[in-house]
Amino acid sequence: MDIIDRLKNKVVVSVQAMPNEPLYNEKCMVAMMQSVVKGGAGGLRVAGIRDVKNAKLLFDIPVIGITKPDVIPPNFKEIVYITPELKDVISLIEAGADIIAFDGTQRPRPNMACLAEMIKYIHINNKAAMADVSTLEEGIEAAKLGADILSTTLAGYTLESKDSPQGPDFPLLEKLVNAVDIPVCLEGRIWSPDDVDKAFSLNAHCVVIGSAITRPNVITKRFVRRYNL
């Protein structure tokens, strides 16, 4: 797909905030998007209808859309919560997202939603399907079901990936690249340009960076905790 080709060797920025955070304000999120695009972001990954619509209205770069709950539950490692059902897919398509990202694991979905049906619906509407996975097996199965691109987004955030490294999951990236015939994106715990360089050296199609760029509260905590300030 052309929209996925446009992400080749690009840094995609995940511009997201939870509703209880100051930056969740619509003007703040738009300003953050404008800032990262001005800085060279080759794509945006945003959550929710409001931010997908604004991203599509303001920028001519690929927009990856997801849905997620207003509050991430404590048992998040056990459940599917990123674009979990067909109704979420439909809402993102109607909002204009170019790429629909979803939990691509094999775990049970709410209301017995079917991953294969979600991917089929995405394709019927001429959108690209991005499967967020946490293991090699999940990635292989998602590719078989028709996903257009994989992402390591969930590595370390599921019970099935408890052995994922504390930093970016480069081993998973490398395994996926060698195992499937579709592009693979590195996402998760990327904190330095060296991480990006290594990802591309392992043939990542693109790299998605979130907290290191767009989450001041998380960035601040890293400094405070490291130096006991």
Backbone bond lengths (Angstrom), bond angles and torsions (degrees), N, CA, C in turn:
res aa  C-N    CA-C-N  psi(-1)  N-CA   C-N-CA  omega(-1)  CA-C   N-CA-C  phi
1 M - - - 1.457 - - 1.527 110.35 -
2 D 1.326 115.84 139.11 1.464 120.74 -178.60 1.519 112.16 -59.13
3 I 1.336 116.92 -37.61 1.466 119.52 -176.44 1.524 110.63 -65.64
4 I 1.326 116.95 -33.48 1.463 120.01 176.83 1.517 110.54 -75.36
5 D 1.306 117.50 -36.72 1.468 120.80 175.74 1.522 110.83 -58.28
6 R 1.315 116.40 -34.58 1.472 119.94 -178.81 1.533 112.27 -67.61
7 L 1.323 117.33 -16.79 1.463 120.83 178.62 1.524 112.81 -89.77
8 K 1.314 117.51 -5.09 1.461 121.28 -176.44 1.522 111.04 -56.74
9 N 1.355 115.26 124.26 1.473 123.37 178.68 1.528 113.22 60.70
10 K 1.316 116.25 27.45 1.464 120.50 179.55 1.529 111.24 -106.30
11 V 1.328 114.70 155.23 1.450 121.30 168.98 1.520 107.68 -95.94
12 V 1.319 115.69 119.30 1.458 122.60 177.10 1.523 107.15 -99.12
13 V 1.307 117.03 136.33 1.467 119.71 -179.00 1.526 109.78 -108.93
14 S 1.313 114.36 127.87 1.453 121.16 176.28 1.521 108.47 -86.99
15 V 1.329 116.30 109.13 1.464 122.03 -178.70 1.519 107.91 -103.97
16 Q 1.314 115.22 96.05 1.454 120.09 -176.01 1.526 110.58 -142.07
17 A 1.307 115.43 152.80 1.463 122.15 173.34 1.516 107.47 -150.53
18 M 1.312 116.42 151.99 1.455 120.58 176.75 1.522 109.62 -81.83
19 P 1.326 117.93 151.64 1.472 120.95 -177.83 1.523 114.46 -55.83
20 N 1.315 118.21 -24.88 1.468 120.21 -179.74 1.521 113.13 -88.64
21 E 1.332 117.58 7.37 1.463 122.00 179.96 1.528 110.38 -104.30
22 P 1.331 118.14 145.90 1.472 121.38 -177.85 1.526 113.91 -55.55
23 L 1.335 117.39 -37.59 1.463 120.21 -175.52 1.529 113.27 -73.51
24 Y 1.320 118.13 -6.61 1.455 120.00 179.78 1.532 111.90 -68.06
25 N 1.318 116.90 -19.65 1.465 121.29 175.49 1.531 110.04 -48.96
26 E 1.316 116.64 136.24 1.462 120.64 -173.25 1.530 112.53 -56.34
27 K 1.331 117.25 -44.01 1.463 119.78 179.97 1.524 111.05 -63.59
28 C 1.314 116.39 -36.22 1.463 120.32 178.86 1.525 110.96 -66.25
29 M 1.325 117.03 -43.42 1.455 120.26 -179.53 1.524 111.65 -65.81
30 V 1.325 116.09 -39.21 1.466 119.67 177.07 1.521 110.25 -64.16
31 A 1.327 116.76 -43.85 1.462 120.50 178.99 1.522 111.22 -61.60
32 M 1.332 116.64 -39.07 1.462 120.63 178.16 1.527 110.46 -64.61
33 M 1.312 116.91 -43.51 1.461 120.17 177.08 1.527 110.70 -59.91
34 Q 1.326 115.95 -46.90 1.462 119.65 -179.83 1.525 111.14 -59.69
35 S 1.315 116.44 -38.96 1.462 120.97 -178.19 1.522 111.72 -65.81
36 V 1.353 116.81 -46.25 1.465 118.39 -176.74 1.525 111.47 -72.86
37 V 1.322 117.19 -32.94 1.465 119.43 176.33 1.527 109.66 -66.29
38 K 1.326 116.55 -41.59 1.464 120.11 176.39 1.524 110.88 -61.57
39 G 1.323 115.56 -31.80 1.455 120.31 178.94 1.517 114.25 -78.58
40 G 1.322 117.64 -7.33 1.454 120.26 174.91 1.509 116.58 114.64
41 A 1.313 118.46 8.75 1.463 120.08 178.18 1.528 110.50 -55.76
42 G 1.326 115.70 132.84 1.459 119.83 -179.46 1.506 113.82 -91.21
43 G 1.320 116.39 -3.21 1.456 122.19 178.47 1.513 108.97 -170.96
44 L 1.323 115.72 166.00 1.461 121.15 178.61 1.525 108.99 -126.43
45 R 1.321 115.01 142.62 1.470 120.85 170.54 1.513 106.41 -119.69
46 V 1.332 115.26 117.05 1.465 119.99 -174.13 1.517 110.12 -131.55
47 A 1.330 115.13 157.67 1.457 121.44 -176.28 1.521 111.24 -114.02
48 G 1.315 115.92 129.47 1.453 120.12 173.91 1.519 114.44 96.44
49 I 1.301 115.21 154.99 1.458 122.44 -175.46 1.524 111.75 -61.42
50 R 1.329 117.07 -45.43 1.464 121.21 -178.18 1.515 111.67 -54.85
51 D 1.316 116.61 -49.69 1.456 120.10 -174.11 1.523 112.39 -76.25
52 V 1.330 117.40 -30.93 1.466 119.75 174.02 1.522 109.97 -62.97
53 K 1.328 116.71 -46.84 1.470 120.22 -179.74 1.525 111.22 -60.95
54 N 1.317 117.37 -43.92 1.462 120.29 -179.91 1.520 111.84 -65.41
55 A 1.317 116.57 -39.95 1.464 120.30 179.57 1.522 110.92 -63.36
56 K 1.329 116.86 -42.92 1.457 120.35 179.89 1.523 111.86 -69.45
57 L 1.312 117.11 -33.52 1.456 121.46 -179.52 1.523 111.85 -69.53
58 L 1.327 116.50 -35.17 1.462 120.56 -169.56 1.521 114.90 -98.28
59 F 1.340 118.39 -23.96 1.465 119.23 -169.85 1.524 112.56 -131.74
60 D 1.325 114.62 149.63 1.457 121.28 177.56 1.526 109.61 -106.38
61 I 1.305 116.54 54.29 1.457 122.68 175.40 1.526 107.66 -133.35
62 P 1.334 117.77 159.84 1.464 119.61 -178.88 1.525 112.56 -59.13
63 V 1.329 115.28 137.95 1.459 121.58 178.93 1.524 108.90 -117.93
64 I 1.312 115.06 119.40 1.462 122.14 175.10 1.522 107.24 -95.10
65 G 1.316 116.81 125.22 1.458 120.41 -178.54 1.510 112.64 -113.33
66 I 1.323 115.68 141.73 1.457 121.80 173.54 1.529 109.20 -135.48
67 T 1.311 115.79 164.81 1.459 120.49 164.78 1.520 107.32 -119.71
68 K 1.321 115.81 152.09 1.459 120.94 174.80 1.518 107.60 -156.61
69 P 1.319 118.43 160.86 1.469 120.60 -177.02 1.522 112.22 -69.37
70 D 1.327 115.95 156.87 1.460 120.47 178.59 1.526 111.87 -63.19
71 V 1.312 115.83 -30.10 1.463 121.53 177.02 1.524 108.16 -128.29
72 I 1.329 116.60 123.11 1.455 120.16 178.49 1.528 108.08 -75.28
73 P 1.327 118.60 121.90 1.470 120.82 -175.62 1.524 112.22 -68.98
74 P 1.330 116.69 155.37 1.468 120.37 -179.32 1.525 113.65 -59.16
75 N 1.323 117.26 -29.57 1.464 120.66 -179.22 1.527 111.87 -94.05
76 F 1.342 116.11 35.50 1.462 120.59 -173.92 1.529 113.05 -59.62
77 K 1.326 117.64 -25.33 1.465 119.73 -179.95 1.527 112.39 -72.86
78 E 1.314 116.15 -12.40 1.456 120.37 -175.08 1.519 113.41 -103.89
79 I 1.316 117.96 -9.80 1.463 120.06 -170.73 1.526 112.14 -127.75
80 V 1.322 114.92 162.19 1.461 122.43 174.36 1.516 108.16 -93.61
81 Y 1.350 116.92 120.09 1.468 118.90 -178.98 1.531 113.57 -135.05
82 I 1.316 119.12 -7.47 1.465 121.47 175.65 1.527 109.03 -91.69
83 T 1.334 116.29 113.41 1.473 122.26 -178.02 1.533 109.44 41.13
84 P 1.313 117.93 64.39 1.462 120.74 -170.18 1.520 116.44 -77.15
85 E 1.356 117.65 -25.85 1.461 119.45 -172.61 1.529 111.98 -130.70
86 L 1.327 114.78 168.63 1.461 120.98 179.54 1.520 111.26 -60.38
87 K 1.325 117.61 -36.81 1.469 119.67 -179.69 1.526 111.07 -61.94
88 D 1.326 117.02 -31.32 1.460 120.50 177.14 1.528 110.30 -70.71
89 V 1.314 115.54 -41.06 1.468 120.55 176.28 1.521 110.23 -59.06
90 I 1.305 116.00 -46.85 1.467 120.98 -179.11 1.526 110.86 -59.38
91 S 1.320 116.62 -43.61 1.466 119.92 -178.19 1.529 111.16 -63.61
92 L 1.321 117.42 -37.46 1.471 121.08 -179.96 1.526 111.39 -71.70
93 I 1.317 116.23 -38.23 1.468 119.81 176.56 1.523 109.90 -63.33
94 E 1.315 116.40 -45.25 1.465 120.06 179.85 1.524 111.80 -64.43
95 A 1.330 117.16 -29.35 1.465 121.00 178.43 1.525 111.98 -76.92
96 G 1.343 117.07 -16.66 1.456 120.54 174.92 1.510 116.26 106.43
97 A 1.332 118.87 7.47 1.467 119.93 -179.56 1.524 110.81 -57.48
98 D 1.326 116.25 139.70 1.465 120.90 178.48 1.520 111.33 -79.42
99 I 1.324 114.98 -37.95 1.458 122.37 -178.54 1.522 107.64 -125.14
100 I 1.309 116.46 129.27 1.461 121.20 178.07 1.525 107.67 -100.29
101 A 1.327 116.41 116.65 1.458 120.84 177.82 1.519 109.56 -99.86
102 F 1.315 115.80 143.87 1.461 120.96 -174.94 1.524 109.28 -152.25
103 D 1.317 115.68 160.21 1.456 121.26 172.87 1.525 107.84 -62.09
104 G 1.327 116.43 116.56 1.459 120.87 -177.28 1.511 113.71 -101.97
105 T 1.330 116.84 16.60 1.458 120.57 178.60 1.523 110.01 -76.97
106 Q 1.326 115.49 173.54 1.460 120.56 -179.50 1.528 112.29 -97.76
107 R 1.316 116.53 15.62 1.459 120.38 -179.40 1.533 111.11 -74.48
108 P 1.332 116.95 155.71 1.474 120.09 178.60 1.520 111.31 -59.46
109 R 1.330 115.88 140.03 1.442 121.75 179.79 1.526 110.80 -103.88
110 P 1.328 116.52 157.92 1.471 119.30 178.19 1.529 111.31 -58.20
111 N 1.324 116.09 143.11 1.464 122.11 176.08 1.530 112.98 55.70
112 M 1.331 115.38 29.76 1.475 122.12 176.65 1.526 112.39 58.27
113 A 1.332 115.90 33.52 1.469 120.25 178.27 1.517 109.73 -61.36
114 C 1.332 116.22 148.77 1.464 122.64 -175.49 1.523 109.91 -112.55
115 L 1.331 116.30 121.77 1.461 120.97 -178.28 1.530 111.91 -61.12
116 A 1.313 116.92 -42.05 1.464 120.26 -179.45 1.523 111.33 -60.69
117 E 1.325 117.12 -40.05 1.463 120.80 179.30 1.527 111.06 -67.58
118 M 1.326 116.54 -36.42 1.455 120.09 178.07 1.531 111.07 -63.60
119 I 1.323 115.94 -45.04 1.465 120.26 179.88 1.532 110.03 -64.58
120 K 1.330 116.60 -41.96 1.467 120.52 178.92 1.523 110.72 -60.27
121 Y 1.321 116.94 -43.05 1.465 120.56 -179.30 1.523 111.01 -65.40
122 I 1.332 116.79 -38.76 1.468 120.78 177.25 1.521 109.88 -59.19
123 H 1.320 117.09 -44.55 1.463 121.20 -178.42 1.526 112.23 -69.59
124 I 1.312 116.32 -37.66 1.466 119.79 177.96 1.529 110.28 -58.34
125 N 1.315 115.91 -32.25 1.461 120.76 -179.20 1.530 112.68 -95.44
126 N 1.331 115.69 16.95 1.472 122.01 174.13 1.524 113.30 58.94
127 K 1.319 115.61 37.28 1.455 121.36 174.68 1.526 108.80 -113.06
128 A 1.317 116.48 163.95 1.460 121.35 178.81 1.521 110.27 -96.19
129 A 1.329 115.67 145.39 1.455 122.05 -176.68 1.528 110.54 -107.94
130 M 1.328 116.43 119.74 1.467 122.13 178.10 1.527 109.30 -109.66
131 A 1.319 116.90 120.96 1.456 121.91 -179.63 1.526 110.08 -98.63
132 D 1.329 116.08 117.71 1.461 121.66 173.80 1.523 107.84 -83.67
133 V 1.326 116.94 120.49 1.464 120.35 -176.26 1.519 110.81 -127.37
134 S 1.342 114.80 169.26 1.460 119.66 -179.80 1.514 113.12 -125.06
135 T 1.332 117.36 -12.16 1.461 121.02 -179.34 1.525 110.68 -138.94
136 L 1.320 115.62 165.03 1.456 121.28 177.50 1.519 110.92 -61.23
137 E 1.323 116.47 -45.54 1.462 120.84 -177.67 1.525 111.48 -60.69
138 E 1.323 116.57 -40.52 1.466 120.12 178.30 1.521 110.85 -63.53
139 G 1.320 116.68 -40.25 1.456 120.83 -179.66 1.516 112.33 -65.36
140 I 1.324 115.96 -43.54 1.458 120.39 178.92 1.523 110.58 -61.61
141 E 1.339 116.79 -44.09 1.462 120.63 -179.10 1.524 111.19 -67.21
142 A 1.339 117.44 -39.71 1.466 120.09 179.08 1.529 110.69 -63.83
143 A 1.327 116.13 -38.38 1.465 119.98 177.54 1.525 110.15 -64.28
144 K 1.318 117.31 -40.29 1.467 120.96 178.42 1.524 111.18 -62.90
145 L 1.331 116.14 -33.27 1.467 120.57 -178.91 1.528 112.57 -78.49
146 G 1.341 116.54 -7.98 1.456 119.03 175.04 1.509 116.47 112.93
147 A 1.332 118.62 7.23 1.465 120.05 177.19 1.527 109.69 -57.91
148 D 1.321 116.37 142.90 1.462 121.65 -178.50 1.523 112.66 -90.16
149 I 1.319 116.79 -23.65 1.457 122.11 -179.04 1.530 107.78 -155.46
150 L 1.326 116.25 144.89 1.459 121.99 177.84 1.515 110.15 -108.39
151 S 1.311 116.47 154.55 1.465 121.32 174.30 1.525 108.95 -138.41
152 T 1.327 115.82 143.42 1.469 121.36 -179.38 1.522 112.03 -83.23
153 T 1.300 117.36 18.83 1.463 124.39 -174.18 1.527 114.56 -44.83
154 L 1.319 116.88 -42.53 1.465 120.82 -170.94 1.529 113.63 -93.51
155 A 1.316 118.01 1.09 1.467 120.40 179.54 1.530 110.15 -61.17
156 G 1.325 115.93 121.77 1.452 120.92 -177.67 1.512 113.95 91.67
157 Y 1.330 116.46 -5.34 1.458 120.76 -177.12 1.525 112.31 -118.00
158 T 1.318 116.16 19.59 1.464 121.65 174.29 1.528 107.86 -135.00
159 L 1.316 116.17 159.86 1.462 120.00 176.89 1.524 110.80 -63.71
160 E 1.327 115.90 -29.25 1.464 120.77 -177.98 1.521 112.62 -73.62
161 S 1.331 117.48 -15.28 1.472 120.67 -176.59 1.525 111.60 -120.50
162 K 1.325 116.11 34.56 1.472 120.12 -176.40 1.522 112.71 -63.82
163 D 1.334 117.87 -19.34 1.460 121.02 179.96 1.524 113.08 -92.94
164 S 1.311 117.46 8.28 1.472 121.37 178.02 1.528 109.30 -62.46
165 P 1.337 118.57 142.55 1.471 120.79 -178.95 1.521 112.26 -63.88
166 Q 1.333 115.99 161.77 1.464 120.31 -179.85 1.526 111.71 -67.37
167 G 1.317 117.09 -30.44 1.453 121.35 177.32 1.519 110.82 -93.47
168 P 1.322 118.29 -162.32 1.461 121.49 178.44 1.527 111.07 -55.69
169 D 1.304 117.43 143.04 1.460 120.24 -177.87 1.531 109.72 -86.61
170 F 1.323 115.05 74.66 1.466 120.35 178.45 1.527 112.52 -63.86
171 P 1.350 118.76 -38.45 1.467 117.94 177.61 1.524 112.91 -58.77
172 L 1.341 117.08 -41.04 1.456 119.54 178.34 1.517 110.69 -66.27
173 L 1.314 116.96 -42.84 1.461 120.87 177.37 1.519 110.79 -54.59
174 E 1.322 116.32 -49.53 1.465 121.02 -177.19 1.521 110.98 -62.88
175 K 1.330 117.06 -42.01 1.466 120.71 179.83 1.523 111.25 -64.25
176 L 1.332 116.15 -43.02 1.459 119.38 -179.55 1.522 111.66 -65.38
177 V 1.325 116.16 -43.69 1.467 120.35 179.62 1.529 110.85 -57.21
178 N 1.324 116.03 -38.43 1.464 120.72 -178.37 1.528 113.28 -81.07
179 A 1.337 116.69 -15.60 1.462 119.54 -172.54 1.519 114.54 -102.46
180 V 1.330 117.97 -22.94 1.465 120.21 -175.26 1.525 110.87 -123.38
181 D 1.315 115.26 161.09 1.470 121.34 -178.35 1.518 112.48 -102.90
182 I 1.327 117.18 18.20 1.454 121.03 176.69 1.526 109.14 -118.42
183 P 1.328 118.67 160.99 1.465 121.30 -178.63 1.533 111.73 -61.84
184 V 1.320 114.44 149.99 1.465 121.02 178.20 1.523 108.92 -126.92
185 C 1.314 115.16 131.61 1.467 122.31 -179.64 1.525 109.16 -106.10
186 L 1.322 116.26 141.93 1.466 120.47 172.42 1.519 108.56 -95.25
187 E 1.325 115.78 126.23 1.457 121.56 174.23 1.517 108.37 -143.27
188 G 1.325 116.00 142.98 1.454 120.44 175.78 1.513 113.62 117.43
189 R 1.331 116.62 115.20 1.465 124.09 172.70 1.527 112.98 61.02
190 I 1.314 116.13 37.88 1.466 121.43 176.88 1.522 107.98 -94.20
191 W 1.339 116.39 121.43 1.456 119.51 -172.36 1.528 114.43 -126.35
192 S 1.325 118.43 -4.26 1.461 118.79 -176.60 1.518 111.49 -147.37
193 P 1.342 116.98 158.05 1.467 120.18 174.41 1.530 112.17 -59.26
194 D 1.331 117.36 -29.24 1.465 119.70 177.11 1.523 111.05 -62.57
195 D 1.337 116.36 -36.71 1.473 120.18 176.78 1.526 110.28 -61.63
196 V 1.318 115.88 -41.18 1.464 120.50 179.73 1.525 110.37 -65.64
197 D 1.325 116.36 -44.63 1.466 120.45 178.57 1.524 111.05 -58.06
198 K 1.334 116.31 -44.63 1.463 119.40 -179.26 1.516 111.05 -64.99
199 A 1.328 116.67 -39.28 1.467 120.16 179.29 1.527 110.87 -59.37
200 F 1.313 116.63 -45.93 1.462 119.43 -178.95 1.532 111.39 -70.60
201 S 1.324 117.25 -30.13 1.470 119.74 176.44 1.523 110.90 -66.78
202 L 1.338 116.46 -24.21 1.469 121.76 177.38 1.522 111.86 -94.07
203 N 1.336 115.78 12.11 1.467 123.10 175.80 1.523 114.34 72.23
204 A 1.324 116.03 30.84 1.462 118.09 169.23 1.525 108.71 -61.65
205 H 1.317 116.61 141.64 1.468 120.10 178.30 1.521 110.45 -72.07
206 C 1.330 115.60 -41.41 1.457 122.19 177.48 1.523 107.92 -155.70
207 V 1.313 116.03 172.41 1.464 121.62 179.71 1.519 108.20 -128.81
208 V 1.325 116.51 131.50 1.461 121.55 176.81 1.520 108.86 -105.87
209 I 1.317 116.63 124.37 1.463 122.29 179.73 1.520 108.21 -119.08
210 G 1.319 116.23 131.76 1.451 120.39 179.72 1.510 113.16 -118.94
211 S 1.324 116.55 -86.08 1.467 122.05 -171.17 1.519 113.60 -54.53
212 A 1.320 118.45 -38.62 1.465 121.45 -176.48 1.519 112.51 -63.17
213 I 1.344 116.87 -18.57 1.463 120.96 -178.72 1.519 112.12 -112.83
214 T 1.323 117.11 -40.64 1.469 119.77 -166.10 1.525 115.30 -116.45
215 R 1.306 118.68 7.67 1.466 119.98 -178.69 1.529 110.00 -122.77
216 P 1.345 118.46 81.01 1.470 121.56 -177.72 1.526 113.79 -55.33
217 N 1.328 116.55 -34.29 1.463 118.68 179.70 1.521 111.56 -64.96
218 V 1.320 116.94 -39.77 1.463 121.09 179.36 1.529 110.53 -71.12
219 I 1.316 115.97 -41.44 1.467 120.32 178.61 1.526 110.48 -61.22
220 T 1.316 116.26 -44.52 1.466 120.87 179.78 1.525 111.00 -61.96
221 K 1.317 117.21 -43.81 1.463 120.78 -179.68 1.521 111.14 -60.16
222 R 1.323 117.80 -36.19 1.468 119.89 179.09 1.524 111.01 -61.64
223 F 1.334 116.90 -42.24 1.459 120.35 178.90 1.526 111.51 -69.25
224 V 1.313 115.63 -45.22 1.462 119.99 -177.11 1.529 110.88 -62.69
225 R 1.314 117.25 -45.85 1.454 121.06 -178.83 1.531 111.76 -68.85
226 R 1.313 116.36 -37.29 1.457 119.12 -176.84 1.522 112.15 -68.29
227 Y 1.305 116.19 -39.13 1.455 119.43 -175.52 1.522 112.96 -107.79
228 N 1.349 116.95 7.86 1.457 121.42 177.37 1.520 112.56 52.55
229 L 1.334 116.14 41.60 1.472 120.24 -178.25 1.525 110.83 -76.39
